[in-house]
């Protein structure tokens, strides 16, 4: 497994993942998909309980309907993109917002300045607000500021759709959300690779799938991300799970069993013709080794469905250069 070659122990969620240059792969291995001819899983699919959140400590000013309409008319397309991205991920650092939307400037420093200026204006206008302080362990500086929508920002993004904006999150929930956003940023950066034509990404809950269990009950599969990587010759599809070391090995195995059950339902294959690979991203390569070994030992799980990566190897794994 490629994760054995390096040990990445300095990853901080929200600061980005390294974009490596994928190794060359022949046409039989690169961007291959799971065929569906695998052994069956008989374990039940149960979703993990959501992480708790503590009440918000927001001090944002109430914005009336007329003022919101006026602010809406003043927003640029880039402003709307920033708000949509923060809404999609719940929380984003300044660094992540810059990586998503401010990469076409003459220099990185210029892009960083413009990003900070736009975020400050959206904060001034009552659309965004920073968390009161970075949550345990995040690097200092303005790039580490963590943003979320205000109530007015949520109303502007969702309109009449009454969505509850997130309260102040637990440290565990926040780190996981920022790590998922880091993967999304990395996937967008893959567009720089000459052989890749396009990337399509869904983050939760857009990445979730629903299907029927054996008794006709409704079940949910809840990937952290779903990604399609399109090249001239291939369409590579992945479900991506981000593990920061907070879950037990049995919990990870249970999630693998959920993927087996979903594959058995045939819903994904009927829609897309094949079943995506499941990529596990770990911070610690030892956890990757443990899950890989457990999957191989299990008679109920299909080893060919899964790939394992750490931050330094994720690009290579997604390109099919490691297994």
Wavefront OBJ file of the C-alpha trace (Angstrom):
o trace
v 0.000 0.000 0.000
v 1.378 3.391 -0.971
v 0.592 4.905 2.413
v 3.470 2.854 3.835
v 6.032 4.884 1.890
v 5.535 8.127 3.794
v 4.264 9.188 7.175
v 2.379 12.480 7.135
v 1.915 13.605 10.747
v 1.520 17.379 10.376
v -1.804 17.717 8.584
v -4.079 20.372 10.081
v -7.674 20.382 8.738
v -8.390 23.616 6.901
v -4.830 24.229 5.700
v -4.984 22.131 2.537
v -3.731 18.819 1.169
v -0.674 18.411 -1.080
v -1.376 18.080 -4.801
v 1.070 15.442 -5.975
v 1.736 14.558 -9.593
v 0.001 11.232 -10.248
v 2.142 8.418 -11.554
v 1.460 7.068 -15.019
v -0.959 4.164 -15.206
v -1.839 1.947 -18.097
v -5.354 1.852 -19.517
v -6.265 -1.295 -17.603
v -5.527 0.149 -14.161
v -6.083 3.894 -14.335
v -9.595 5.078 -13.524
v -10.974 1.530 -13.275
v -14.329 0.959 -11.599
v -15.812 -1.819 -9.518
v -17.611 -4.262 -11.757
v -20.191 -5.548 -9.265
v -19.143 -9.197 -9.462
v -18.339 -9.473 -5.776
v -19.309 -11.525 -2.751
v -22.373 -10.389 -0.824
v -22.546 -8.630 2.512
v -25.265 -9.538 4.984
v -24.671 -6.935 7.688
v -27.295 -4.235 8.395
v -26.716 -0.674 7.293
v -26.995 1.779 10.173
v -25.977 5.405 9.929
v -23.637 6.935 12.452
v -25.266 9.366 14.876
v -24.631 13.033 14.032
v -22.183 14.944 16.161
v -23.647 17.274 18.747
v -23.367 21.024 18.454
v -23.455 23.582 21.229
v -25.591 26.730 20.888
v -24.335 29.544 18.693
v -22.820 32.635 20.281
v -23.576 34.846 17.275
v -23.708 38.592 17.718
v -24.810 39.375 14.145
v -27.358 42.149 13.615
v -30.819 41.256 12.384
v -31.228 42.219 8.708
v -34.719 43.008 7.473
v -36.296 41.873 4.217
v -35.746 45.147 2.345
v -32.125 45.418 3.413
v -31.556 41.798 2.402
v -33.016 42.504 -1.044
v -30.700 45.494 -1.408
v -27.672 43.426 -0.374
v -28.731 40.675 -2.774
v -28.718 43.120 -5.691
v -25.242 44.343 -4.746
v -23.607 40.910 -4.753
v -21.271 39.908 -7.562
v -21.176 36.409 -9.006
v -17.984 35.825 -7.046
v -19.675 36.942 -3.830
v -22.476 34.464 -4.458
v -19.969 31.694 -5.129
v -18.250 32.394 -1.812
v -21.539 32.311 0.098
v -22.612 29.140 -1.690
v -19.324 27.417 -0.875
v -19.522 28.346 2.796
v -23.138 27.149 2.858
v -22.214 23.891 1.158
v -19.464 23.088 3.649
v -20.983 24.783 6.721
v -17.529 26.088 7.680
v -14.522 27.214 5.602
v -11.210 28.813 6.494
v -9.944 31.894 4.679
v -7.276 29.654 3.139
v -9.942 27.345 1.711
v -12.066 30.179 0.337
v -8.971 31.529 -1.386
v -8.145 28.092 -2.827
v -11.684 27.653 -4.142
v -12.298 31.053 -5.682
v -9.195 33.301 -5.768
v -6.637 31.383 -7.813
v -6.583 33.490 -10.993
v -4.650 36.448 -9.605
v -1.092 37.378 -10.570
v 0.303 35.878 -7.380
v -0.806 33.890 -4.380
v -0.242 36.928 -2.173
v -2.512 39.009 -4.402
v -5.206 36.345 -4.310
v -4.930 36.152 -0.524
v -5.361 39.924 -0.178
v -8.425 39.998 -2.404
v -9.947 37.001 -0.609
v -9.504 38.675 2.766
v -11.005 41.898 1.434
v -14.075 40.114 0.017
v -14.613 38.131 3.215
v -14.293 41.276 5.330
v -16.916 43.017 3.176
v -19.316 40.065 3.402
v -18.811 40.119 7.161
v -19.438 43.872 7.281
v -22.641 43.399 5.272
v -23.847 40.729 7.694
v -23.605 37.734 5.336
v -20.709 35.895 6.987
v -19.286 35.735 10.476
v -16.101 34.194 11.892
v -16.167 31.707 14.706
v -15.196 33.413 17.927
v -11.813 31.708 17.933
v -10.099 28.873 16.068
v -10.935 25.537 17.644
v -8.041 23.588 19.251
v -4.907 23.117 17.250
v -5.540 25.285 14.183
v -2.700 27.427 12.976
v -2.869 31.137 13.720
v -3.135 34.045 11.336
v -5.908 35.391 9.140
v -5.747 32.358 6.825
v -6.944 30.219 9.745
v -10.081 32.298 10.377
v -13.102 30.001 10.109
v -16.237 31.390 8.459
v -19.899 30.438 8.498
v -23.106 32.012 7.209
v -25.070 34.388 9.374
v -28.848 34.047 9.569
v -29.110 36.688 6.842
v -26.524 34.882 4.713
v -28.477 31.671 5.073
v -31.698 33.406 4.026
v -29.942 34.865 1.001
v -28.474 31.525 -0.120
v -31.511 29.338 0.549
v -34.372 31.798 0.055
v -37.615 30.425 1.426
v -36.008 27.064 2.129
v -35.906 27.178 5.934
v -32.539 25.610 6.600
v -31.031 25.849 10.057
v -27.569 27.307 9.908
v -25.038 25.445 12.025
v -24.475 26.479 15.612
v -21.058 26.580 17.207
v -19.657 23.121 16.420
v -17.764 20.676 18.523
v -14.044 20.515 17.772
v -14.483 17.035 16.317
v -17.270 18.097 13.944
v -15.406 21.216 12.867
v -12.152 19.403 12.081
v -14.023 16.797 10.061
v -15.925 19.463 8.100
v -12.716 21.348 7.300
v -10.942 18.125 6.282
v -13.768 17.327 3.856
v -13.407 20.825 2.414
v -9.658 20.239 2.017
v -10.403 17.158 -0.099
v -12.846 19.187 -2.201
v -10.159 21.846 -2.741
v -7.672 19.152 -3.743
v -10.111 17.649 -6.234
v -10.639 21.071 -7.807
v -6.882 21.463 -8.103
v -6.763 18.247 -10.143
v -8.116 20.318 -13.029
v -4.552 21.630 -13.391
v -3.409 18.152 -14.463
v -3.242 18.109 -18.246
v -4.885 14.699 -18.734
v -7.959 15.611 -16.657
v -10.803 17.285 -18.505
v -13.242 17.930 -15.657
v -14.023 17.169 -12.012
v -17.498 16.907 -10.506
v -17.783 16.808 -6.712
v -20.655 16.329 -4.294
v -20.224 16.888 -0.559
v -22.644 15.728 2.087
v -25.603 15.728 2.056
v -25.595 15.908 -1.770
v -23.258 12.877 -1.785
v -25.678 10.710 0.213
v -27.536 7.819 -1.378
v -30.827 6.174 -0.437
v -31.929 2.620 -1.157
v -34.153 -0.168 0.161
v -33.043 -2.765 2.671
v -34.042 -6.466 2.538
v -37.380 -5.771 4.251
v -38.173 -2.785 2.029
v -37.066 -0.263 4.660
v -35.426 2.955 3.570
v -31.661 3.096 4.182
v -29.061 5.794 3.740
v -25.425 5.619 2.695
v -23.629 8.792 3.782
v -20.253 9.295 2.047
v -18.288 12.392 2.977
v -17.788 13.131 -0.729
v -18.573 11.721 -4.146
v -16.260 12.594 -7.042
v -16.184 12.009 -10.785
v -12.839 12.508 -12.516
v -13.146 12.773 -16.279
v -10.286 12.224 -18.719
v -10.270 11.707 -22.457
v -10.544 7.946 -22.059
v -12.040 7.357 -18.610
v -14.700 8.428 -16.136
v -13.436 7.560 -12.675
v -15.971 7.583 -9.854
v -15.211 7.563 -6.117
v -16.918 7.667 -2.784
v -14.482 9.293 -0.343
v -14.394 8.830 3.439
v -12.267 11.119 5.618
v -10.993 9.593 8.878
v -9.235 11.769 11.466
v -8.663 8.976 13.956
v -11.783 9.552 16.054
v -13.673 6.381 15.110
v -12.954 2.833 16.252
v -11.953 0.129 13.783
v -15.319 -1.680 14.233
v -17.071 1.569 13.268
v -14.994 1.799 10.081
v -15.751 -1.829 9.258
v -19.447 -1.141 9.803
v -19.233 1.702 7.276
v -17.569 -0.660 4.790
v -20.455 -3.070 5.301
v -22.868 -0.270 4.470
v -21.075 0.206 1.156
v -21.370 -3.539 0.510
v -25.113 -3.416 1.179
v -25.565 -0.414 -1.075
v -23.646 -2.138 -3.872
v -25.858 -5.200 -3.479
v -28.961 -3.031 -3.931
v -27.869 -2.280 -7.516
v -29.109 1.317 -7.329
v -25.777 2.920 -8.214
v -25.034 0.455 -11.007
v -28.473 1.007 -12.555
v -27.866 4.743 -12.596
v -24.215 4.846 -13.678
v -23.323 1.399 -15.026
v -20.696 0.578 -12.392
v -20.018 0.933 -8.692
v -17.520 3.607 -7.559
v -14.346 2.779 -5.703
v -14.387 3.673 -2.012
v -11.353 5.732 -1.005
v -10.453 6.040 2.677
v -8.299 9.031 3.608
v -6.348 8.652 6.865
v -3.992 11.020 8.635
v -2.028 8.100 10.110
v -0.835 5.385 7.719
v -1.018 2.855 10.570
v -4.795 3.246 10.698
v -4.892 2.746 6.933
v -2.942 -0.481 7.364
v -5.287 -1.704 10.096
v -8.435 -1.108 8.054
v -6.898 -2.622 4.934
v -5.917 -5.745 6.866
v -9.354 -6.013 8.473
v -11.101 -5.688 5.105
v -8.893 -8.403 3.629
v -9.620 -10.732 6.548
v -13.380 -10.282 6.350
v -15.394 -12.783 4.340
v -18.207 -10.220 4.066
v -16.207 -7.395 2.542
v -14.762 -7.031 -0.947
v -11.126 -5.963 -0.938
v -11.258 -4.771 -4.568
v -13.786 -2.057 -3.682
v -11.472 -0.107 -1.368
v -8.424 2.116 -1.632
v -6.442 3.680 1.230
v -4.559 6.962 1.291
v -2.877 9.517 3.539
v -2.614 13.230 2.658
v 0.621 12.770 0.695
v -0.746 9.936 -1.455
v -4.383 10.890 -2.072
v -3.759 12.278 -5.566
v -1.903 9.137 -6.584
v -4.598 6.865 -5.180
v -7.360 8.770 -6.976
v -5.388 8.434 -10.212
v -5.225 4.670 -9.853
v -1.488 4.590 -9.183
v -1.774 2.891 -5.780
v -3.999 0.295 -4.147
l 1 2 3 4 5 6 7 8 9 10 11 12 13 14 15 16 17 18 19 20 21 22 23 24 25 26 27 28 29 30 31 32 33 34 35 36 37 38 39 40 41 42 43 44 45 46 47 48 49 50 51 52 53 54 55 56 57 58 59 60 61 62 63 64 65 66 67 68 69 70 71 72 73 74 75 76 77 78 79 80 81 82 83 84 85 86 87 88 89 90 91 92 93 94 95 96 97 98 99 100 101 102 103 104 105 106 107 108 109 110 111 112 113 114 115 116 117 118 119 120 121 122 123 124 125 126 127 128 129 130 131 132 133 134 135 136 137 138 139 140 141 142 143 144 145 146 147 148 149 150 151 152 153 154 155 156 157 158 159 160 161 162 163 164 165 166 167 168 169 170 171 172 173 174 175 176 177 178 179 180 181 182 183 184 185 186 187 188 189 190 191 192 193 194 195 196 197 198 199 200 201 202 203 204 205 206 207 208 209 210 211 212 213 214 215 216 217 218 219 220 221 222 223 224 225 226 227 228 229 230 231 232 233 234 235 236 237 238 239 240 241 242 243 244 245 246 247 248 249 250 251 252 253 254 255 256 257 258 259 260 261 262 263 264 265 266 267 268 269 270 271 272 273 274 275 276 277 278 279 280 281 282 283 284 285 286 287 288 289 290 291 292 293 294 295 296 297 298 299 300 301 302 303 304 305 306 307 308 309 310 311 312 313 314 315 316 317 318 319 320 321 322 323
